[in-house]
Amino acid sequence: MLEDVREIINVGGTLIAHAPTGIGKTAAALAPALEYAVKNDKIVFFLTSKQSQHKIVIDTLKLIKNKKNVDFTAIDIISKQAMCPRGIAKEYYAVFNELCKIGQKTGECSYARNYNKDVTHYITENILHVEELKDICTSMGACPHKTASNAIANAHVAVCDYNYVFSDILETILDKTNRSLSDMILIIDEAHNLPDRIRNHLSRELSVNALREAAREVKSANAHVENKIIHNHLTKIIRSFNEFAKDVSGDEHNIEKRVIVNSINKVLSESLDPTDYDTFANTLKDASARIAENSEDGASYVMNVAEFLAGWNTDLPCSRVFSSSPPAFSLKLLDPSLISRDIIAGVHAAVENRLIAVTKGLTTLYESRSESMYERMAEKISKIAGVVKNTVQGNTAVFFPSYALLNDVVKYFPEEMNERILTERRNMSKRQKNHLYNKLRKSSGRVLMGVQAGSLSEGLDYEDNMLKAVIIVGLQLSPPTLYVKNLKRYYADKFGGEKGMLYGYTYPAVSKVLQAAGRGIRSETDVGAIILMDFRFSLPRYMKCLPPDYDIKITEETERICEEFFRSEFVIDAMRKAQSVRGERMRKEADGDAVPDSIDENIPVSLQILGFIKDMDGKLGKNKIIGILRGSGAKWAVGYDKGGYFNKLDNFSRDDISIAFDRLLEEKYIVKGGDLMYPTISVTEKGQKAIIDGCGVKSVDGLIKPKKKGFGEKVSSTVDETAVLFREGHGFEEISKIRGLKTSTITEHLAKLIENNEIKANLDDFVKPEHQELIKNAVASAGDERLSNVKDMLPEDVSYDEIKITRAFLRRAKIKEDKGDNIALKIFGLMETLDFHAGRTLLANILIGSKSKKLIDQNIHKSEYYGALKEYTGKEVTGIIDRLIDKGYLAIKTSYSTGFPRPLLYLTELSKQASASKEKVELELPGKIKDQTTTKNQELVNKLKIWRKKVADEEKIPPYCVFHDRTLIEISNSLPVTKEGLAGTHGFGEKRIKQYGDAILEIVRAYKSKNDALSKLRY
């Protein structure tokens, strides 16, 4: 294959590669393409259909670069929306696209404004997975997508989605790279997916209900003149469509393009504000972006209508159908080759790759669905799975045409199989599917139930022969909709009668079967059986669609044939060799990440941590990784408790493992990824080499010992044990059950931890919002020493536990208030004593007394300022540092000593003077630190609460959803009289100022006016 690829690239043209799994197709396609691109100033576009396949390509490129010492640049890029760090990324795609354009044009998007050539240089010098690229750009304030797009101009390889080439994005890419199609070498992975992807990209649907929702979105937006006009137009179009629906009989009808275009043009031309079809479509796009920018609900329906109208007017051959139940119009492209042919013909060379499996199979009845048929299928599947389990301790995957059929069959499985079955459910999240996959990987004798054309049957790589058998139940043939009929008719007219059925109906279904079947055999050493459980696979019209290297046996004795196959000397020998090859590969390469069923107790701690992180492949963050290694009993840990790494480091304290973790991060054996909300950890190439070497990381393994505490850790106490469980995600009732203690005891533990700032917690997590203010006022009146005195002042439904927790938060706030005067001087003092310049995070870690081994190794923990601000969190201290920067006491300078830009802090003349004179630095602390639990103006708070209750009743929401008590107290203390004054108050953004600002300011002004008048009278 490599030679064929090399030849076609040298002469130019197209190669369609039909190759079995395991020969190294990715490398065989990439290596010669890359070689030619580097020598001849071309660019390789490696196109994949799923983001999960990017990793394989990037890992292959890294190996080529490291092992062959070739100098080239590769960029991994996904959709702009998936790479965007802003909140607008959650919008409907077309709305996001419009908002992104507006953000760039107006300069509102700081990421788009901030071009950072250092970041661009860094990502071109290093081959990065797209998540790594996104993290680096986001941390430096640069737009990840824009940076990656700019970097493609100088790249030799771009790994991206089909849409980057087979859509209007191509024109932008060619402009950015300053290249033509003839400069591109195109590698299309999983090329059988390309036709449907092109079709789907240009498919549209519009229901009458969607039109109504679009009209509602426009009406609920601000009173913009154009919005009123659009609403009138949409209302008339809805009326026209309803009349059209009344005149149509039957379920589905083909509709000519001109019917809808003429109908809408007629409505628009007869309006008081006449316009035409195309202008109205563009107006809707602009309105959608405008509404989304000013509304929390967005404007996805408006954009949907705009996209449909634009798509409907295309001249490409499409199926245009009206369905009466529910009333809707659909548009689907019939011939994707009209999009792809000019591109493939224009590129320098193209290679199409798809994965196939060599199988053994048979058929069973499917044609007449009945309960007895489902029962027979379940019996046959359970027998085959039993053979696989008993002969080779293997797993079996079963892929159905639909979730409905899966559910019909699974209920007939024997009861003893239930604990072995792993079932894919409709609407499962990616994380839930990863859990399913990990359970399968870490066990044997399991049966995975999924659907054809799903992510489990196409998007995952079942490596190391994880599946010994794959059963395909039936064919996922498309229902005979009018679109499918139009598709068959189109191909019949274009290629002849028989081809219409093959191209429009049969091939798509068989393609899904082949993809699902290919999950079993993933390398040249794997063995497996594939059962095609449908007699139709023996019919000529389906047999000829299967690959020529399929050797099919038609039999009713499925389980006997499977047992003979797995007990054959060939299979036993192949499995023995495979085990040897995998062992050798693990020693020589960093490709595999299979988890052993059990972990050798003698394996160094560093390798156990690295091994588990590698297994998780960037799916978990630090705290959860440590929790699993220590055997966490939290709910989120369910599914991990069957793995080989679970509870393996329970003889180390959490802080010990955290210290080892930090050292691995510091020495770049592992790296942070994910996003700010959900950070994750992955193993670097250096870490992979350490795993293969098997000797461990001495600088880590020498740091910690079993059953010994790390530096600064308290002797283990019952409160410490509660703290560990709380940090692992348990609530106080769960902790009570796990530890066998009363909930009141656990509450006392948590109260102590909160007061000492040893855990991160929110009052709302423990105390009902409506009770918080009552308790705070009672504590202020009765004092906080005797709980019974406080309880006597409160309603019956306020518990002692709520009082204890609230009191702990009040005490913590008081401690922070008392110690706030000299914070700035402590920060300046630390910076003066350090013999190096540090960043804000490191300074914060020193001041809060972090137990990081980095601090201990450099003897920083001996500094008089170590732990000087331990009553604060790291986030709070960095917030204080930011305020000192804003006030000019600290300056930022960028260092490039590590090969990557790092912002470091320096003392200014202002801070040096303050430090020398020991003068107090006036510093507004972050809102979380300031004591916002008491007020001197309780009367104003009461008036604001009365107003809040009225608003809540009108809007039919709880009062705390309008504003929390904290916000009302802060207003009573600051007494703002302008909207600018409200802007600095907790809980007030631009929208809330606009919504509630006038009413609140009126209450505050009236209160101040009354008090001022009283003051004058007293005077």
Buried (B, 14 or more C-beta within 10 A) or exposed (E): BBEBBBEBBEEEBBBEBEBBBBEBBBBBBBBBBBBBBBEEEBBBBBBBBBBBBBBBBBBBBBBBBEEEEBEBBBBBBBBBBBBBBBEBBEBBBBBBBBBBEBBBEEEEBEBBEBEBEEBBBBBBEBBBBBBBBBBBBBEBEBBBBBBBBBBBBEBBBBBBBBBBBBBEBBEEBBEBBEBEBEBBBBBBBBBBBBBBBBBEBBBBBBBBEBBBBBBBBBBEBEEBEEBBBBBBBBBBBBEBBEEBBEEBEEEBEEBEBEEBBEBBBEBBEEEEEEBEBEEBBEBBBBBBBBBBBEBEEBBBBBBBBBBBBBBBBEEEEBBBBBBBEEBBBBBBBBBBEEBBEEBBEEBBBBBBBBBBBBBBBBBBBBEEEEEEBBBBBBEBBBBBBBBBBEBBEBBBBBBBBBBEBBBBBBEBBEEEBEEBBBBBEEEBEEEEBBBBBBBBBBBBBBBBBBBBBBBBBBBBBBBBBBBBBBBBBBBBBEEEBBBBBBBBBBBBEBEEEEBBBBBBBBBBBBBBBBBBBBBBBBBEBBBBBBBBBBBBBBEEEBEEBBBEEBEBEEEEEBBEBBBEBBEEEEBBEBBEEBEEEBEEBBEEEBBBBBBEEEBEEEBBBBBBBBBBBBBBBBBBBBBBBBBBBBBBBBEBBEBBEEBBBBBBBEBBBBBBBBBBBBBBBBBEBBBBBBEEEEBBBBBBBBBBEBBBEEEBBEBBBEBBEEEEBBBBBEEEEEBBBBBBBBBBBBBBEBBBEBBEBEBEBBBBBBBBBBBBBBBEBEBEEBBBBBBBBBBBBBBBEBEBEEBEBBBEBBEEEBBBBBBBBBBBBBBBBBBBBEBBEBBBBBBBBBBEEBEEBBBBBBBBBBBBBBBBBBBBEBEBBEBEBBBBBBBBBBEBBBBBBEBBBEBEBBBEEEEEEEEBBBEBBEBBEBBBEBBEEEEEBEBEBBBBBBBBBBBEBEEBBEBBBEBBEEBBEEEEEEBBEBBBBBBBBBBBBEBBEEBEBBEEBBBBEEEBBEEBBEBBBEBBBEBBEEBEEEEEEEE
